[in-house]
Amino acid sequence: MERRDEIVQLVEQGKKIEAIKLMREVGGVDLAEAKKLVDLIERLGGMPPDSGTPVERPELPPEALAQVRAALAAGNKIEAIKLYREHTGLGLKEAKDAVDAME
């Protein structure tokens, strides 16, 4: 089992603290970022596959961009990330980074 799959499995088992510790180890992120990512994994139901290469952000169609911005304006960042993922096919981290850049 890959470490990334192990994180998802820990989240699904309700072992968030262990998942956060492993996220810090695997992702090389600080505690706050690891917690945010684990919370997103919990809400969005999984983690994207690791390609090992940087992902170019595809452009959103105008109607999708409007939906993402509306979700952000309403204070619903999770919904904005979900919409971004649906319309671009990007993984969780890439979509989160893109939505963060839109704020």
FILOSE-852907 format. One record per residue: x negated, y, z negated of N, C-alpha, C in turn. Coordinates in pm, whole numbers, padded with zeros to 5 digits, always signed. Example, Ala and Ser with C-alpha at 12.3 -4.5 7.8 and 13.67 -1.06 7.14 Angstrom:
<rs>
-01319-00569-00780-01230-00450-00780-01320-00330-00780 -01285-00225-00708-01367-00106-00714-01290+00003-00787 
</rs>
This chain:
<rs>
-00084-00118+00000+00000+00000+00000-00089+00124+00000 -00056+00219+00087-00132+00343+00091-00099+00428-00031 -00191+00514-00066-00172+00600-00183-00050+00691-00165 -00029+00738-00042+00085+00825-00015+00216+00751-00038 +00222+00625+00004+00341+00543-00019+00362+00520-00168 +00252+00509-00238+00258+00489-00383+00321+00610-00452 +00290+00730-00402+00349+00851-00458+00500+00848-00441 +00545+00816-00320+00689+00809-00293+00755+00704-00382 +00690+00590-00396+00745+00483-00479+00756+00528-00625 +00655+00597-00675+00660+00647-00812+00776+00746-00829 +00795+00833-00730+00906+00929-00737+01039+00855-00740 +01053+00756-00653+01177+00678-00647+01204+00603-00778 +01099+00567-00850+01112+00496-00977+01132+00593-01095 +01133+00723-01065+01150+00821-01171+01024+00849-01250 +00910+00809-01198+00782+00829-01268+00712+00952-01210 +00775+01068-01235+00725+01192-01175+00587+01232-01226 +00561+01211-01353+00430+01251-01407+00318+01172-01339 +00339+01042-01324+00239+00960-01255+00226+01003-01109 +00340+01036-01046+00337+01080-00907+00261+01211-00893 +00281+01303-00987+00210+01431-00984+00060+01409-01002 +00022+01323-01094-00121+01293-01114-00183+01237-00986 -00112+01143-00924-00164+01082-00802-00167+01184-00687 -00066+01271-00680-00064+01376-00576-00184+01466-00591 -00219+01501-00714-00337+01586-00737-00463+01516-00687 -00473+01387-00717-00590+01309-00677-00597+01295-00524 -00487+01254-00464-00484+01228-00320-00488+01356-00239 -00409+01456-00283-00395+01578-00205-00496+01685-00236 -00568+01670-00345-00667+01771-00382-00604+01906-00413 -00483+01903-00473-00413+02027-00505-00408+02046-00656 -00375+02170-00697-00367+02196-00840-00235+02143-00896 -00219+02152-01026-00102+02096-01094+00028+02157-01043 +00033+02288-01030+00157+02354-00986+00197+02309-00846 +00101+02305-00755+00129+02263-00617+00170+02116-00612 +00104+02033-00691+00139+01890-00695+00283+01873-00744 +00321+01949-00846+00458+01940-00898+00558+01984-00792 +00528+02094-00722+00618+02141-00616+00636+02034-00508 +00525+01974-00468+00531+01872-00363+00609+01749-00408 +00586+01706-00530+00659+01590-00582+00809+01622-00593 +00842+01743-00636+00982+01784-00642+01045+01782-00503 +00971+01829-00403+01022+01827-00266+01039+01685-00214 +00944+01600-00245+00956+01460-00205+01082+01400-00266 +01107+01433-00390+01225+01381-00459+01353+01431-00392 +01357+01559-00358+01477+01617-00299+01497+01577-00153 +01388+01568-00079+01398+01541+00064+01388+01393+00098 +01351+01314+00001+01352+01170+00021+01237+01113+00099 +01115+01157+00074+01001+01094+00137+00890+01190+00171 +00785+01132+00227+00665+01206+00263+00633+01175+00408 +00584+01274+00481+00552+01251+00621+00432+01159+00638 +00422+01092+00753+00301+01015+00779+00181+01107+00792 +00065+01057+00753-00058+01136+00759-00127+01113+00892 -00134+01218+00972-00199+01205+01102-00349+01230+01092 -00390+01298+00984-00531+01326+00967-00580+01444+01049 -00492+01504+01128-00530+01619+01208-00433+01733+01182 -00479+01857+01198-00389+01969+01178-00273+01963+01278 -00157+02006+01231-00038+02003+01315-00008+02144+01362 +00011+02158+01492+00052+02286+01546+00200+02302+01519 +00240+02417+01473+00380+02439+01441+00459+02468+01568 +00555+02381+01598+00638+02407+01715+00729+02527+01689 +00767+02593+01797+00856+02707+01785+00998+02659+01764 +01068+02727+01677+01208+02694+01652+01295+02762+01757 +01400+02694+01804+01497+02761+01890+01561+02876+01811 +01606+02981+01879+01661+03097+01809+01772+03063+01709 +01863+02972+01745+01973+02939+01654+01921+02866+01530 +01820+02782+01547+01762+02710+01434+01686+02807+01343 +01614+02900+01405+01542+03001+01328+01639+03083+01244 +01753+03117+01302+01855+03192+01229+01907+03112+01110 +01926+02982+01128+01974+02896+01019+01871+02889+00906 +01744+02874+00943+01638+02866+00842+01629+02997+00765 +01633+03109+00838+01626+03240+00771+01747+03264+00682 +01865+03219+00726+01986+03235+00645+01973+03155+00515 +01920+03034+00525+01901+02952+00405+01803+03020+00309 +01695+03076+00364+01598+03147+00279+01663+03269+00214 +01740+03344+00292+01805+03465+00240+01903+03430+00129 +01963+03312+00138+02057+03267+00035+01985+03207-00086 +01852+03205-00080+01775+03150-00191+01767+02999-00191 +01796+02937-00077+01797+02791-00069+01677+02743+00013 +01561+02746-00049+01437+02709+00019+01436+02562+00061 +01492+02475-00022+01495+02332+00011+01574+02310+00140 +01688+02375+00151+01770+02363+00273+01693+02417+00394 +01621+02528+00375+01542+02585+00483+01436+02486+00531 +01371+02418+00438+01269+02318+00474+01334+02201+00546 +01449+02155+00497+01520+02045+00564+01554+02083+00708 +01609+02202+00726+01645+02248+00861+01521+02257+00950 +01414+02310+00895+01290+02323+00974+01242+02186+01019 +01245+02090+00927+01202+01953+00962+01292+01893+01069 +01424+01911+01055+01518+01855+01152+01493+01908+01293 +01465+02037+01302+01452+02100+01434+01313+02088+01495 +01213+02054+01413+01077+02047+01468+01017+01908+01465 +01069+01823+01378+01012+01690+01364+00884+01688+01281 +00850+01801+01220+00730+01808+01137+00751+01734+01006 +00642+01704+00940+00647+01640+00810+00679+01740+00701 +00696+01688+00582+00736+01768+00467+00638+01882+00438 +00512+01851+00426+00413+01954+00391+00404+02061+00498 +00402+02019+00626+00392+02115+00735+00514+02206+00739 +00632+02147+00720+00755+02227+00720+00756+02323+00601 +00713+02274+00485+00707+02360+00366+00612+02477+00390 +00495+02448+00447+00398+02554+00475+00456+02657+00572 +00527+02608+00674+00587+02698+00773+00694+02786+00709 +00777+02726+00625+00883+02803+00558+00821+02901+00458 +00717+02858+00388+00647+02949+00297+00595+03071+00373 +00545+03049+00493+00491+03159+00574+00601+03254+00619 +00724+03206+00624+00837+03290+00667+00887+03379+00554 +00854+03346+00430+00905+03424+00316+00838+03559+00307 
</rs>
